[in-house]
């Protein structure tokens, strides 16, 4: 019994490891080429596994892409999800302008950290934007962070913290686009800005992004 169980555990572990290697390779290829130009042949070569195994695990290219997006989103959720959940559980936090500012600063910092640590996912998001989100809208997995952020915006606006002339539906869109576009464009302005590899510059840039967002979405009288 012990031997059989040991063999079964080894097989499960090997399968999980194999899936991880394939997803790592797929993420890099999708980030480099975008979904449309990415080829399963290239992913198979980069991962060291044959195409038949990839198809066995993920069905097709869209299924593989879905799992890449899902894994990245779940990692991001572990980093930023607690902030959003805390706000939604305790509505009193959304009645305090200072608490809302701290939330925005923390969420911005954690989002920047996640995207800089997972630059390939950032590039995937930008490929999607360039291709009008056609593939993203086909996948069955739907990250719910935008829905949660919309809920935060509705409550904050009802409590007079979010500016009244802002459509709450635009709240998550504006935040994500300010962060992703700033990070992606930083290389273009490197002679002026410097490299975000510097911890000091990364912190300074993160604070500036957070302040820009806060002043854009909060009721001006509370700033």
C-alpha positions in Angstrom: 0.0 0.0 0.0 2.8 2.4 0.9 4.7 1.7 -2.3 1.6 2.1 -4.4 0.8 5.4 -2.7 4.3 6.6 -3.2 4.2 5.9 -6.9 0.8 7.6 -7.2 2.2 10.7 -5.3 5.2 10.8 -7.6 3.0 10.7 -10.7 0.8 13.5 -9.4 3.9 15.6 -8.5 5.5 15.0 -11.9 2.2 15.9 -13.7 2.0 19.1 -11.7 5.6 20.0 -12.4 5.2 19.2 -16.1 2.1 21.5 -16.3 4.0 24.3 -14.6 6.9 24.0 -17.1 4.5 24.1 -20.0 2.7 27.1 -18.6 6.0 28.9 -18.0 7.0 28.3 -21.6 3.5 29.3 -22.9 3.5 32.5 -20.9 6.8 33.5 -22.4 5.8 32.7 -25.9 2.4 34.5 -25.6 4.2 37.5 -24.1 6.7 37.6 -26.9 4.4 37.0 -29.9 0.8 37.7 -28.7 -1.9 35.0 -28.9 -2.4 35.2 -32.7 1.2 34.7 -33.7 2.1 32.2 -30.9 2.6 28.7 -32.1 2.2 25.4 -30.2 5.3 24.2 -31.9 7.3 27.0 -30.3 5.8 26.4 -26.9 6.5 22.6 -27.2 10.1 23.4 -28.1 10.5 25.9 -25.3 9.0 23.6 -22.7 10.8 20.4 -23.8 7.6 18.5 -24.2 5.8 17.3 -27.3 2.7 18.9 -28.8 0.6 15.8 -28.1 1.1 16.1 -24.3 0.2 19.8 -24.5 -3.0 19.0 -26.3 -3.7 16.2 -23.8 -3.4 18.6 -20.9 -5.1 21.7 -22.4 -7.1 20.7 -25.4 -6.0 23.5 -27.8 -4.2 26.8 -27.9 -7.1 28.7 -26.4 -7.3 26.2 -23.5 -3.6 26.7 -22.8 -3.9 30.4 -23.0 -6.8 30.3 -20.6 -4.7 28.5 -18.0 -1.9 31.0 -18.4 -4.3 33.8 -17.7 -5.9 32.0 -14.9 -2.6 31.2 -13.1 -1.4 34.7 -13.4 -4.7 36.1 -12.1 -4.7 33.8 -9.2 -1.2 34.8 -8.2 -2.3 38.5 -8.5 -5.4 37.7 -6.4 -3.2 36.4 -3.6 -1.4 39.7 -3.6 -4.1 42.2 -4.0 -7.3 40.4 -3.2 -7.1 40.7 0.5 -7.2 44.5 0.3 -10.4 44.5 -1.7 -12.0 41.8 0.4 -11.3 43.7 3.6 -13.0 46.8 2.2 -16.1 45.0 1.1 -16.4 43.1 4.4 -16.2 46.3 6.5 -18.1 49.1 4.8 -17.0 51.5 7.6 -13.6 51.6 5.9 -15.3 53.0 2.9 -16.7 55.8 5.0 -13.2 57.0 6.0 -11.4 59.1 3.4 -8.0 58.3 5.0 -8.7 54.6 5.0 -9.7 54.8 1.3 -6.4 56.6 0.5 -4.4 54.0 2.3 -6.3 51.3 0.4 -5.5 53.0 -2.9 -1.9 53.4 -2.0 -1.5 49.7 -0.9 -3.4 48.4 -3.9 -1.3 50.4 -6.3 1.9 49.3 -4.6 1.0 45.6 -4.7 -0.2 45.8 -8.3 3.0 47.5 -9.4 5.0 44.9 -7.5 3.0 42.0 -9.1 3.3 43.3 -12.7 7.1 44.1 -12.3 7.6 40.6 -11.0 5.5 39.1 -13.8 6.5 41.2 -16.8 5.4 38.6 -19.2 1.8 38.9 -17.9 2.0 42.6 -18.3 3.0 42.1 -22.0 0.2 39.7 -22.5 -2.3 42.3 -21.2 -0.8 44.9 -23.6 -1.0 42.4 -26.6 -4.7 41.9 -25.7 -5.3 45.6 -25.7 -3.5 45.9 -29.1 -5.8 43.2 -30.5 -8.9 44.7 -29.0 -9.2 42.0 -26.4 -10.6 39.5 -28.9 -9.0 36.5 -27.4 -9.6 37.6 -23.8 -13.3 37.8 -24.5 -13.3 34.2 -25.8 -11.8 32.5 -22.8 -14.1 30.9 -20.3 -12.2 32.1 -17.2 -13.3 35.5 -16.0 -11.2 37.3 -13.4 -13.6 39.0 -10.9 -11.3 41.8 -9.7 -13.0 44.3 -11.9 -16.4 43.3 -10.5 -15.0 43.7 -6.9 -13.5 47.1 -7.7 -16.8 48.2 -9.2 -18.5 47.3 -5.9 -15.9 49.3 -4.0 -16.5 52.3 -6.2 -20.3 52.1 -5.8 -20.0 52.1 -2.0 -17.3 54.8 -1.9 -19.4 57.1 -4.2 -22.5 56.5 -2.1 -20.5 57.6 1.0 -19.3 60.7 -0.7 -15.6 59.6 -1.0 -15.5 58.9 -4.7 -16.2 61.9 -6.9 -19.8 62.2 -8.0 -19.0 62.9 -11.6 -17.1 59.7 -12.1 -18.8 56.6 -13.5 -18.1 53.8 -11.0 -17.9 51.4 -13.9 -14.8 53.2 -15.1 -13.1 53.0 -11.7 -11.3 49.7 -12.2 -10.6 50.5 -15.9 -8.9 53.8 -15.1 -6.8 52.3 -12.3 -5.5 49.4 -14.3 -4.8 51.4 -17.4 -2.9 54.1 -15.5 -0.7 51.5 -13.8 -0.1 49.2 -16.8 0.5 52.0 -19.3 2.9 53.8 -17.0 4.9 50.6 -16.4 5.0 49.7 -20.0 6.0 53.2 -21.1 8.7 53.6 -18.5 11.3 52.1 -20.9 10.5 54.7 -23.5 11.2 57.5 -21.1 14.2 55.9 -19.5 16.6 58.7 -20.4 14.3 61.1 -18.5 12.9 58.8 -15.8 15.7 56.2 -15.2 15.3 52.5 -14.9 12.6 51.0 -12.6 15.2 48.3 -11.6 16.2 50.8 -8.9 14.2 50.2 -5.7 14.2 53.9 -4.9 12.9 54.9 -8.3 10.3 52.1 -8.2 9.0 53.4 -4.9 9.0 57.0 -6.1 7.1 56.0 -9.3 4.6 53.9 -7.3 3.8 56.8 -5.0 3.4 59.1 -8.0 1.0 56.6 -9.7 -1.0 56.3 -6.5 -1.3 60.0 -6.0 -2.3 60.5 -9.6 -5.1 57.9 -9.2 -6.2 59.2 -5.8 -6.5 62.8 -7.0 -8.4 61.6 -10.1 -11.0 59.5 -8.4 -11.6 61.0 -4.9 -13.9 63.9 -4.1 -11.7 67.0 -4.4 -12.9 68.4 -1.1 -11.5 65.4 0.8 -7.9 65.8 -0.5 
